[in-house]
Amino acid sequence: MDLYILLTLVILGFSSGTIAEKIHYNSIKKRETELINIPAVTSGDFIDEEKEIENVYFLDGACVVALDYFKMFFAEIKKFFGGRIQSYETLLDRGKREAILRLKQKAREKDVDIIVNLRIETSTIGQSAGKKKGFGCVEVFTYATGIKYKK
Amino acid sequence: MKYVPKIPDGDVNVPKESILKTFLFILFTLFIIIYLIYLLLGFFTDIIVKKIPWQYEKILVYKYFLPEKDRDIIKKEKKLQKILNGLVKYTDMKNRDFKVRIYKTDEKNALALPGGDIVVFSGILKIIGDDERKIAAILAHELGHYAHRDHLCAIGRKLILTLILTFLTKTDNQASSLFASSLDKIQLKYSRDQEKKADLYAVDLLYKRYKRIKEMIEVLNALSGYEKIPKYFSFFSTHPTFEDRIKTIKKYAKRKGYRI
């Protein structure tokens, strides 16, 4: 009976996961185009020294992504052979892009001209405290400095 | 340096190939590998097991206890033993000593235990009655298991299965439980093949002893009324369906020219 429950979960995970992923990617792409005019760079060298700075902000954006059953199952059987775990790649890609978008959203609210020193961190949650069986999820956290020039 | 806003071309982090295709491919490959390992080890077990001398098999067996018997059962056991001895004379297992034991339960079954103890459940005796030839049919089937050393093969294969499963479940994940339950099904297929072989052995033996095998078919017919598993679920069963067994026996008897 366990076999059927497992198969149902995997099929359910695959169908719902695929649909959710498609919708999310569409939304990500749309918002990325909208927010493209706010430059975000990892270095601090891009600050225009000729302009006077009006304000400096601490910006952050976080996103927690969880696995669906199919992604987890896929990763587990892939572990037998090794290699790319495609199901995790898209998940983390979505997480990173979503977190950056949230950071940019904040930047736009504060009317920031340039985002510098952008950093991305990840940490696993839900599987900590030595628990072997837990539903894996990852928090992607981005932080940066927002610069607003005097107009 | 001037900043020019631009969306990068394509999603480099998103895999191009279909994830479902990769998934099915890996799953299939893993099944094949595990199945091959199982088949290979099973094949060697069958060879080794058949070489285990009879005396050692007796040593391997641990003592087990059957509940206390009343007089009626002891009498019946004696009768069954006589029938069994009559059968053994016609086999090439004359140097082995077989013992019949009756176990009181409603279950309709008989077992061939390692070491030569045939356990007949009283439930099956109730159905087939006192007819010597019918009882002989059941005993002959169990003798078939001894002739092929099926009981030892089954133990050996179970051991391998446990070994593979332990190795798999050590990784403690969902995938291994999937493989575990599907391997169980393979084991059942093997078990059904053993039953078929034992049936055919019984047919030969009964014909040698009584010159007829009508009773064997009658016994299977009688038991078929008590079949618990529906026909289309026979994949999940240790025995083939009675209908199948009767068909196979009739076919075999016809080929050998036995009178039914």
Interface residues (C-beta under 8 A of the other chain):
Chain A: D2 L3 L6 L7 F14 Y25 E32 T33 I36 N37 P39 V41 D45 F46 F70 M72 F73 F74 E76 I77 K78 K79 F80 F81 R84 Q86 S87 E89 T90 L92 D93 I114 K132 K133
Chain B: M1 Y3 P5 K6 I7 D11 N13 V14 P15 E17 I19 L20 T22 F23 I26 L27 T29 L30 T171 D172 N173 Q174 A175 S177 L178 S181 S182
